[in-house]
Amino acid sequence: MDVVLVGLPGSGKSVVGRRLAARYRAVFIDLDEVIERAAGRSVAEIFEAEGEAGFRARERAAVGTLGGPDAAASVVRVIATGGGTVVDPRNRWRLYRGRLPVWIDGRPEVLAQRLRRSVTVRPLVAGRDPVGAVRALSAERRRFYAAAHRVTGVAELRTVVDSVSRIIEEHGRHGMVFDGRLHGPGTRLLLAETPLGVVTIGEGNAGAGVASALRRLEARRAILVSEPGAWSAAGEELAAGLEARGWPVELVLLPQGEAAKQLAVIGDGASSLARLRVERGEPIVAIGGGALGDTAGFLAATYLRGIPVIHVPTTLVAQIDSSIGGKTAVDLPEGKNLVGSFHQPAAVVIDITFLRTLAERERRAALGEAVKMAALGDERLFDLLESDGDAIAEGAAATFDSGLVAELVERAAWAKVQIVSADEREAGDRIRLNLGHSLGHAYEAAAGFANLLHGEAVAYGLRAACRIGEAMGITPTDRASRVERLLDKLSLALRPLPYSIDTVLALLGADKKHSGGRLRWVLPTADGTEVRNDVPAELVAHVGAGLLEEELRS
Ligand SMILES: NC(=O)c1ccc[n+]([C@@H]2O[C@H](COP(=O)([O-])OP(=O)(O)OC[C@H]3O[C@@H](n4cnc5c(N)ncnc54)[C@H](O)[C@@H]3O)[C@@H](O)[C@H]2O)c1
């Protein structure tokens, strides 16, 4: 087994690691030393000469030299990481998967004091306000460290080493199951307490994640709400994992797909909960894609005037979008999502393993939303989609095994967490998430919400937003072509749509994003977005028509 120590600068990873390795007669590896040996200069000198980017590239290479995890039951290697090593999702994937990550935690004030006494120069905290610098790093990185097992590092060295030993022994007793299945702990890559619930992301982590959320809520049973497709792909195995952990399991099965989003289904679901004598405060666990999550979320929002819900999103749309943000709704014959409420989940447990069984079209369509997230200003997400998006859409095993899918999900999901946390009720900044959605929704509605998946429609909407933005001088030409080239590469929004421009414009007029009677457009800029309510109607008609079949354009 490899034990990986993570934590802020000054938390004592190297000292603890050395002592721990001696205790288990294991090899000790200090990643910073590996980097310094390879570079022939100190970390501080590398920062000076090559900047942080240069250092991080060397760090990534050093993580690569570790090879795969050691599968032996005893501790074979103890690896001390640098404070920022696990910020990079791919490093975290390599370091946490199949190894035992332990977070040595400590209060920023104590760590700053230690750093002041240390002879080693830490480039990122070497300013005049070390406490402030450590605090800022702590806020930025907590979610990455918190995914590991936590021990407090503010104690005698021996006590800290004993605490890590206890975690190692605990794991030895329960057996380390690292095959990504739901009965073992799986790999947790991110854990964050947010205003939108406790968000965890990982691989094979659903069983442990749901059990932990149920414990937090002091639940006495696991009431699972799912639908046939998600149940056979994910729910059944998750239920078995929960039963193996001693949880009594109840199941409420709703219809599959958009058929779930009906008021009648809410009535049936509520009756099922009443028959199970579900009490106020008892959580339900929603296992499925966006349709199931929207319905089960609304059920949780209204049953007994509101009970907690734990979301286990099983589609890419649900993992990067619908499970985050607390929007719940069902449809009416008059339109989609017309009856609903805001109801934040207690927890969102994202397990990327579920995405392996998803139909290619579902994965590819969801990438329309991922491109939108990249266009909001995540350059690394752009790069990732450009180089590997198509393989991810195809479901290539290598994209899962290399950590690419995990990185994609983390980047897109976390971007949504950040935007929505700052604006839960869509009063301000959250509108940015509507990039590509104005004409996107109109196309989706023109298709009767049947022939075009949501992400596919958003891809058309993104092309339109780029063209409108470019015509208005808001979107630089190279930005617009980068977005459109990426959509080409992902085979999204390629074919002209078979709807008339009159229908599309009428549906656009019914859009919810009006303010004072004018539609608010989110348009791409060089590295983000701008919101405008002065887009000329003729320009919208011209651009909107450009994505339709020729004879339907006027
Ligand atoms: N609340 C929000 O903020 C929000 C955001 C975006 C979309 N949505 C809503 O989400 C819905 C679309 O969600 P969706 O795209 O996830 O569709 P979906 O929930 O209908 O799932 C698509 C299909 O995939 C199947 N499936 C689910 N998990 C699977 C798995 N792991 N393997 C194989 N198949 C699996 C389902 O049975 C279904 O047939 C729409 O109703 C949309 O309005 C809501």
The ligand as a Tripos MOL2 file, in Angstrom:
@<TRIPOS>MOLECULE
LIG
   44    48     1     0     0
SMALL
NO_CHARGES

@<TRIPOS>ATOM
      1 N1        -32.5290   21.2160  -12.5680 N.am      1 LIG1
      2 C1        -31.6620   21.7010  -13.3940 C.2       1 LIG1
      3 O1        -30.9380   22.6390  -13.0870 O.2       1 LIG1
      4 C2        -31.5390   21.0730  -14.7450 C.ar      1 LIG1
      5 C3        -30.4250   21.3770  -15.5510 C.ar      1 LIG1
      6 C4        -30.2970   20.7240  -16.7740 C.ar      1 LIG1
      7 C5        -31.2530   19.8050  -17.1770 C.ar      1 LIG1
      8 N2        -32.3190   19.5480  -16.3620 N.ar      1 LIG1
      9 C6        -33.3480   18.5650  -16.7550 C.3       1 LIG1
     10 O2        -32.7170   17.2960  -16.8640 O.3       1 LIG1
     11 C7        -33.4530   16.4940  -17.7780 C.3       1 LIG1
     12 C8        -32.4800   15.7960  -18.6920 C.3       1 LIG1
     13 O3        -31.6040   15.0180  -17.9120 O.3       1 LIG1
     14 P1        -30.7900   13.7910  -18.5250 P.3       1 LIG1
     15 O4        -30.1690   14.2210  -19.7810 O.co2     1 LIG1
     16 O5        -29.9380   13.2460  -17.4620 O.co2     1 LIG1
     17 O6        -31.9420   12.8100  -18.9540 O.3       1 LIG1
     18 P2        -32.6750   11.5660  -18.2360 P.3       1 LIG1
     19 O7        -32.7530   11.7470  -16.7870 O.co2     1 LIG1
     20 O8        -33.9470   11.3950  -18.9630 O.co2     1 LIG1
     21 O9        -31.6930   10.3610  -18.5680 O.3       1 LIG1
     22 C9        -31.4500    9.9940  -19.9090 C.3       1 LIG1
     23 C10       -31.5460    8.4840  -20.0950 C.3       1 LIG1
     24 O10       -30.4010    7.8690  -19.5300 O.3       1 LIG1
     25 C11       -30.7950    6.7440  -18.7260 C.3       1 LIG1
     26 N3        -29.7620    6.5890  -17.6880 N.ar      1 LIG1
     27 C12       -29.6390    7.2400  -16.5230 C.ar      1 LIG1
     28 N4        -28.4760    6.9000  -15.9170 N.ar      1 LIG1
     29 C13       -27.8700    5.9950  -16.7180 C.ar      1 LIG1
     30 C14       -26.6390    5.2870  -16.6370 C.ar      1 LIG1
     31 N5        -25.7860    5.4680  -15.6330 N.pl3     1 LIG1
     32 N6        -26.3320    4.4200  -17.6440 N.ar      1 LIG1
     33 C15       -27.1790    4.2450  -18.6880 C.ar      1 LIG1
     34 N7        -28.3420    4.9210  -18.8170 N.ar      1 LIG1
     35 C16       -28.6780    5.7790  -17.8440 C.ar      1 LIG1
     36 C17       -32.1610    7.1150  -18.2310 C.3       1 LIG1
     37 O11       -32.8870    5.9720  -17.8550 O.3       1 LIG1
     38 C18       -32.7530    7.8290  -19.4310 C.3       1 LIG1
     39 O12       -33.2960    6.9000  -20.3180 O.3       1 LIG1
     40 C19       -34.4120   17.4170  -18.4810 C.3       1 LIG1
     41 O13       -35.7030   17.2000  -17.9910 O.3       1 LIG1
     42 C20       -33.9490   18.8140  -18.1030 C.3       1 LIG1
     43 O14       -35.0080   19.7410  -18.0170 O.3       1 LIG1
     44 C21       -32.4660   20.1600  -15.1660 C.ar      1 LIG1
@<TRIPOS>BOND
     1     1     2 1
     2     2     3 2
     3     2     4 1
     4     4     5 ar
     5     4    44 ar
     6     5     6 ar
     7     6     7 ar
     8     7     8 ar
     9     8     9 1
    10     8    44 ar
    11     9    10 1
    12     9    42 1
    13    10    11 1
    14    11    12 1
    15    11    40 1
    16    12    13 1
    17    13    14 1
    18    14    15 2
    19    14    16 1
    20    14    17 1
    21    17    18 1
    22    18    19 2
    23    18    20 1
    24    18    21 1
    25    21    22 1
    26    22    23 1
    27    23    24 1
    28    23    38 1
    29    24    25 1
    30    25    26 1
    31    25    36 1
    32    26    27 ar
    33    26    35 ar
    34    27    28 ar
    35    28    29 ar
    36    29    30 ar
    37    29    35 ar
    38    30    31 1
    39    30    32 ar
    40    32    33 ar
    41    33    34 ar
    42    34    35 ar
    43    36    37 1
    44    36    38 1
    45    38    39 1
    46    40    41 1
    47    40    42 1
    48    42    43 1
@<TRIPOS>SUBSTRUCTURE
     1 LIG1         1 GROUP 0 **** ****
